């Protein structure tokens, strides 16, 4: 079936409209920093960009979450296979000790709450309960380490932790991936092969040295542990879409806090280590004209 021209047009223009929304947040950011007398941030391009993105994402992040939740929540319940949403769990869901990368202000914190466990209302001993014992989110999340090295995000992150009822369960890790196991850098330590599940949602696009850090994260998974991901990646369709994405990426990182459009994140994940199974797929509703295409799936160590 032919894609309507209007749909293609808005798909191609969409990234520039998104950058325009981000640009509108810059004057508000500068005004707030002047009021606060934070001239050190104003005079530092890197810190100003972080503050600018924080202002923009405070309004936009919740909207992005609403749209992405239709895929992410089923993913964590084990109901996404080969990019398709299923009615019933087909793989194991989120459980045990979890590691969230790029916690930010905490917009995704509540995905670790048991209120999202599939079938919690199923009668004990019933067919639903039996099926839950085999697949899906049958066990509670017992511990979450939320990696967020930016201290400016921690106040809102703690607020979202409290709102999700995860105080005492969710711990903020104030360092980067390279220091997760270093007790000299923070007052905790995460041991290698100690994590049941890793969750990355729209964050691997902006971490530094993605190949190295993704391999590092692989080492924290237990054998049999799972990595749930929903990430945007480089275009893999027609040459003209690849070229257009590279053109958009000339501007995108400056407006979106260093986010990179053209990363082969799916390849980085697949090659991070040995996997028992690797389900890396484009979502069921992907369109050829998406300038910001995604991959979704679960990797089992």
C-alpha positions as CSV (number, residue, x, y, z in Angstrom):
1,X,0.0,0.0,0.0
2,X,1.3,3.5,-0.9
3,X,2.3,5.8,1.9
4,X,0.4,9.1,1.8
5,X,2.6,12.0,0.7
6,X,1.5,14.1,3.7
7,X,2.7,11.3,6.1
8,X,6.1,11.1,4.4
9,X,6.4,14.9,4.4
10,X,5.7,15.2,8.2
11,X,7.9,12.2,8.9
12,X,10.8,14.0,7.2
13,X,10.1,17.4,8.7
14,X,9.4,16.0,12.2
15,X,13.0,16.1,13.5
16,X,13.3,19.8,12.6
17,X,10.0,20.6,14.4
18,X,11.3,18.7,17.4
19,X,14.5,20.8,17.3
20,X,12.4,23.9,17.1
21,X,10.6,22.9,20.3
22,X,14.0,22.4,21.9
23,X,15.2,25.8,20.7
24,X,12.2,27.5,22.4
25,X,13.5,26.1,25.7
26,X,16.9,27.9,25.4
27,X,15.7,31.4,26.3
28,X,13.8,30.0,29.4
29,X,17.0,28.2,30.4
30,X,19.2,31.3,30.1
31,X,16.6,33.4,32.0
32,X,16.5,30.9,34.8
33,X,20.2,30.7,35.1
34,X,20.5,34.6,35.2
35,X,17.8,34.7,38.0
36,X,19.8,32.1,39.9
37,X,23.1,33.9,39.4
38,X,24.5,30.7,37.9
39,X,27.0,32.3,35.6
40,X,29.4,29.4,35.7
41,X,26.8,27.3,33.8
42,X,26.1,30.2,31.4
43,X,29.8,30.4,30.6
44,X,30.3,26.7,30.1
45,X,29.0,25.4,26.7
46,X,28.8,21.8,28.0
47,X,26.9,22.7,31.2
48,X,24.7,25.1,29.4
49,X,23.7,22.5,26.9
50,X,22.9,20.1,29.8
51,X,20.8,22.7,31.5
52,X,19.0,23.5,28.2
53,X,18.2,19.9,27.5
54,X,17.0,19.5,31.1
55,X,14.5,22.4,30.6
56,X,13.3,21.0,27.3
57,X,13.0,17.4,28.5
58,X,11.1,18.4,31.6
59,X,8.2,19.2,29.3
60,X,8.8,16.8,26.5
61,X,10.0,13.7,28.4
62,X,6.6,12.8,29.8
63,X,5.0,13.0,26.4
64,X,7.7,10.8,24.9
65,X,7.2,8.3,27.7
66,X,3.4,8.2,26.9
67,X,4.1,7.2,23.3
68,X,6.9,4.8,24.1
69,X,5.1,3.1,26.9
70,X,2.9,1.2,24.5
71,X,5.9,-0.8,23.5
72,X,8.1,-0.6,26.6
73,X,5.6,-1.9,29.1
74,X,4.8,-5.0,27.0
75,X,8.5,-5.5,26.4
76,X,9.2,-5.7,30.2
77,X,6.3,-8.1,30.6
78,X,7.8,-10.5,28.0
79,X,5.1,-9.7,25.4
80,X,7.3,-8.4,22.6
81,X,9.0,-10.9,20.2
82,X,10.5,-10.0,16.9
83,X,9.2,-6.5,17.2
84,X,5.6,-7.6,17.6
85,X,3.3,-7.1,20.6
86,X,1.7,-10.3,21.9
87,X,-1.4,-10.8,24.0
88,X,0.4,-13.2,26.4
89,X,4.0,-13.4,27.6
90,X,6.3,-15.4,25.5
91,X,9.6,-14.7,27.2
92,X,10.6,-14.0,30.8
93,X,9.8,-10.5,32.1
94,X,11.6,-8.0,34.3
95,X,12.5,-9.3,37.8
96,X,15.1,-9.4,40.6
97,X,18.0,-7.0,40.7
98,X,17.8,-4.5,37.9
99,X,20.1,-1.9,36.4
100,X,18.6,1.2,34.7
101,X,20.9,3.2,32.5
102,X,20.3,6.9,32.0
103,X,17.7,7.3,34.8
104,X,17.6,11.1,34.2
105,X,14.9,12.9,36.1
106,X,13.1,9.6,36.7
107,X,10.4,9.5,34.1
108,X,10.7,5.8,33.7
109,X,11.2,4.9,37.3
110,X,7.6,3.5,37.8
111,X,8.2,0.7,35.2
112,X,10.0,-1.1,38.1
113,X,6.9,-0.9,40.3
114,X,4.9,-4.1,40.8
115,X,1.8,-2.3,39.7
116,X,3.1,-3.0,36.1
117,X,3.4,-6.7,36.7
118,X,1.1,-8.5,34.3
119,X,-1.7,-10.5,35.8
120,X,-1.3,-9.5,39.4
121,X,-5.1,-9.7,39.7
122,X,-5.2,-13.3,38.4
123,X,-6.9,-15.7,40.8
124,X,-4.5,-17.9,42.8
125,X,-4.2,-21.3,41.3
126,X,-6.1,-20.3,38.2
127,X,-5.1,-20.7,34.6
128,X,-3.7,-17.1,34.6
129,X,-1.6,-17.8,37.7
130,X,-0.2,-21.0,36.2
131,X,0.8,-19.2,33.0
132,X,2.3,-16.4,35.0
133,X,4.6,-18.9,36.7
134,X,6.0,-19.8,33.3
135,X,6.4,-16.5,31.5
136,X,6.0,-12.8,32.0
137,X,6.7,-10.8,35.1
138,X,6.1,-13.4,37.8
139,X,8.6,-12.2,40.4
140,X,8.9,-8.8,41.9
141,X,11.7,-6.4,41.2
142,X,13.8,-6.6,44.4
143,X,16.4,-3.9,43.8
144,X,17.0,-1.2,41.2
145,X,20.3,0.6,40.6
146,X,19.5,3.8,38.6
147,X,22.6,5.1,36.9
148,X,22.6,8.9,36.6
149,X,25.9,10.8,37.0
150,X,24.3,14.2,36.6
151,X,23.6,15.5,40.1
152,X,21.2,18.2,38.7
153,X,18.7,15.4,37.9
154,X,18.8,13.8,41.4
155,X,16.1,15.9,43.1
156,X,13.4,15.1,40.5
157,X,14.7,11.5,40.3
158,X,14.1,11.1,44.1
159,X,10.7,12.6,43.7
160,X,9.7,10.1,41.1
161,X,11.2,7.2,43.2
162,X,9.0,8.3,46.1
163,X,5.9,8.7,43.8
164,X,6.4,5.1,42.5
165,X,6.7,3.7,46.0
166,X,10.2,2.5,45.4
167,X,12.1,4.1,48.3
168,X,14.4,1.5,49.7
169,X,14.3,-0.4,46.5
170,X,15.6,2.1,43.9
171,X,19.1,3.4,44.6
172,X,20.6,6.3,42.6
173,X,24.1,5.5,41.3
174,X,25.7,8.9,40.8
175,X,28.6,7.7,38.6
176,X,29.1,6.7,35.0
177,X,29.1,3.1,33.7
178,X,32.9,2.9,34.0
179,X,32.7,3.3,37.8
180,X,29.7,1.1,38.7
181,X,32.0,-1.4,40.4
182,X,34.4,1.2,42.0
183,X,33.6,1.8,45.7
184,X,36.1,4.8,45.6
185,X,33.7,6.7,43.3
186,X,30.4,6.2,45.2
187,X,29.3,4.6,48.5
188,X,28.2,1.4,46.9
189,X,29.3,-1.3,44.5
190,X,27.7,-3.5,41.9
191,X,29.6,-6.7,41.3
192,X,30.2,-8.3,38.0
193,X,27.6,-11.0,37.0
194,X,25.3,-9.8,39.9
195,X,22.4,-8.2,37.9
196,X,19.3,-10.1,36.7
197,X,18.1,-7.5,34.2
198,X,19.4,-4.4,32.5
199,X,17.0,-1.8,31.1
200,X,17.9,0.9,28.5
201,X,15.2,3.1,27.1
202,X,16.2,5.8,24.7
203,X,19.5,6.4,26.4
204,X,22.3,4.6,24.5
205,X,22.1,7.4,21.8
206,X,23.9,9.8,24.1
207,X,26.4,7.8,26.3
208,X,30.1,8.4,25.5
209,X,32.1,5.5,23.9
210,X,29.0,3.4,23.4
211,X,30.8,0.2,22.2
212,X,33.0,0.1,25.2
213,X,30.3,0.9,27.7
214,X,27.8,-1.6,26.3
215,X,30.5,-4.3,26.6
216,X,31.1,-3.2,30.1
217,X,27.4,-3.5,31.0
218,X,27.3,-7.0,29.5
219,X,29.8,-8.0,32.3
220,X,27.3,-7.1,35.0
221,X,24.6,-9.5,33.8
222,X,24.3,-12.9,35.4
223,X,24.4,-15.9,33.1
224,X,20.8,-16.1,32.1
225,X,20.3,-12.4,32.8
226,X,18.3,-10.3,30.3
227,X,18.8,-6.9,28.7
228,X,15.6,-5.2,27.7
229,X,16.1,-2.3,25.3
230,X,14.1,0.2,23.2
231,X,16.5,2.5,21.4
232,X,16.6,4.7,18.3
233,X,19.3,3.8,15.8
234,X,20.8,4.6,12.4
235,X,18.7,4.2,9.3
236,X,19.1,0.8,7.6
237,X,16.8,1.2,4.6
238,X,17.3,3.2,1.4
239,X,20.5,5.1,0.8
240,X,18.6,8.4,0.6
241,X,17.1,7.9,4.1
242,X,20.6,7.1,5.4
243,X,21.9,10.3,3.8
244,X,19.0,12.4,5.1
245,X,19.5,11.1,8.6
246,X,23.2,12.0,8.5
247,X,22.2,15.5,7.3
248,X,19.7,15.9,10.2
249,X,22.4,14.7,12.6
250,X,24.6,17.7,11.7
251,X,22.1,19.7,13.9
252,X,20.4,17.2,16.1
253,X,23.1,16.7,18.8
254,X,23.4,20.5,19.4
255,X,19.7,20.8,20.1
256,X,19.1,17.5,21.9
257,X,21.8,17.3,24.6
258,X,24.4,15.4,22.5
259,X,22.0,12.7,21.3
260,X,23.3,10.9,18.2
261,X,21.0,9.7,15.5
262,X,23.3,7.6,13.4
263,X,24.6,5.0,16.0
264,X,24.4,1.3,15.1
265,X,23.3,0.5,18.6
266,X,21.7,-2.8,17.6
267,X,25.0,-4.0,16.3
268,X,26.8,-2.8,19.5
269,X,24.3,-4.7,21.6
270,X,24.6,-7.9,19.5
271,X,28.4,-7.8,19.6
272,X,28.7,-7.0,23.3
273,X,29.3,-10.6,24.2
274,X,27.9,-14.1,23.9
275,X,24.1,-14.3,24.0
276,X,21.9,-17.4,24.5
277,X,19.3,-15.6,22.5
278,X,19.3,-12.2,20.8
279,X,15.9,-10.7,19.7
280,X,16.8,-7.4,18.1
281,X,14.0,-6.1,15.8
282,X,12.3,-3.0,14.4
283,X,8.9,-2.4,16.0
284,X,5.8,-3.6,14.2
285,X,4.7,-0.1,13.3
286,X,8.0,1.1,11.8
287,X,7.8,3.2,8.6
288,X,10.4,3.5,5.9
289,X,10.4,7.3,6.2
290,X,11.3,7.3,9.9
291,X,14.3,9.6,10.4
292,X,14.5,8.3,14.0
293,X,14.0,4.6,13.6
294,X,14.0,2.2,16.6
295,X,15.0,-1.3,17.6
296,X,13.4,-3.2,20.4
297,X,14.0,-6.5,22.1
298,X,15.5,-8.7,24.7
299,X,19.0,-10.2,24.9
300,X,19.6,-13.2,27.2
301,X,23.2,-13.9,28.4
